[in-house]
């Protein structure tokens, strides 16, 4: 597995949990889509983070390995 596969898997799992709370979980899990969707989400989160890093002169692309995963949603207090 590459860094692109794993760097933001925690974020992907959090988002998947939220999405599954909104839909019929049985449909998604019965077809085995959950892990595939989590990987797709993790890939796109990585791609987005790379895009942001390349736009920001303070963050070099090679420093992506230092960017932490988002494994829990920020609280209101952490966003203020």
C-alpha positions as MATLAB code, in Angstrom:
seq = 'XXXXXXXXXXXXXXXXXXXXXXXXXXXXXXXXXXXXXXXXXXXXXXXXXXXXXXXXXXXXXXXXXXXXXXXXXXXXXXXX';
ca = [
       0.000    0.000    0.000;
       1.200    3.494   -0.809;
       1.114    6.637    1.290;
      -1.785    7.726   -0.931;
      -3.678    4.598    0.192;
      -3.098    5.039    3.900;
      -2.267    8.670    4.800;
      -5.904    9.766    5.204;
      -7.613    6.426    5.863;
      -8.723    7.660    9.299;
     -10.472   10.584    7.623;
     -12.019    8.213    5.081;
     -13.354    5.967    7.835;
     -14.813    8.942    9.729;
     -16.509   10.221    6.593;
     -17.766    6.748    5.725;
     -19.295    6.374    9.192;
     -21.102    9.667    8.768;
     -22.291    8.742    5.280;
     -23.491    5.321    6.442;
     -25.509    6.939    9.189;
     -27.443    8.719    6.435;
     -28.177    5.747    4.127;
     -29.237    2.119    4.154;
     -26.116    0.497    5.579;
     -27.163   -2.968    4.476;
     -26.932   -2.033    0.788;
     -23.379   -0.696    1.089;
     -22.016   -3.439    3.326;
     -23.760   -6.350    1.598;
     -21.955   -5.628   -1.660;
     -18.596   -5.150    0.085;
     -18.286   -1.570   -1.100;
     -17.295   -0.061    2.206;
     -13.535   -0.720    1.987;
     -13.463    0.287   -1.691;
     -15.224    3.552   -0.883;
     -12.925    4.213    2.077;
      -9.910    3.778   -0.214;
     -11.390    6.120   -2.830;
     -12.078    8.734   -0.147;
      -8.535    8.334    1.249;
      -7.060    8.769   -2.261;
      -9.042   11.926   -2.925;
      -8.233   13.390    0.507;
      -4.547   12.784   -0.274;
      -4.907   14.358   -3.726;
      -6.665   17.377   -2.223;
      -3.997   17.768    0.461;
      -1.280   17.600   -2.233;
      -3.109   20.254   -4.229;
      -3.336   22.538   -1.175;
       0.314   21.895   -0.290;
       1.457   22.765   -3.815;
      -0.540   26.011   -3.688;
       0.979   26.954   -0.347;
       4.612   28.027   -0.583;
       5.108   27.206    3.112;
       4.401   23.495    2.586;
       6.474   21.496    0.135;
       4.959   18.448   -1.584;
       7.597   16.159   -0.089;
       6.388   17.114    3.394;
       3.082   15.259    2.889;
       4.446   12.422    4.998;
       4.489   14.839    7.949;
       0.829   15.814    7.538;
      -1.266   13.959   10.132;
      -4.416   12.033    9.364;
      -7.747   13.371   10.628;
      -8.991   10.574   12.873;
     -11.714   12.461   14.713;
     -13.884   15.391   13.732;
     -12.779   18.721   15.151;
     -14.938   20.088   17.916;
     -16.484   23.510   17.676;
     -13.858   24.798   20.107;
     -10.933   23.648   17.906;
     -12.374   25.492   14.895;
     -12.631   28.863   16.641;
];
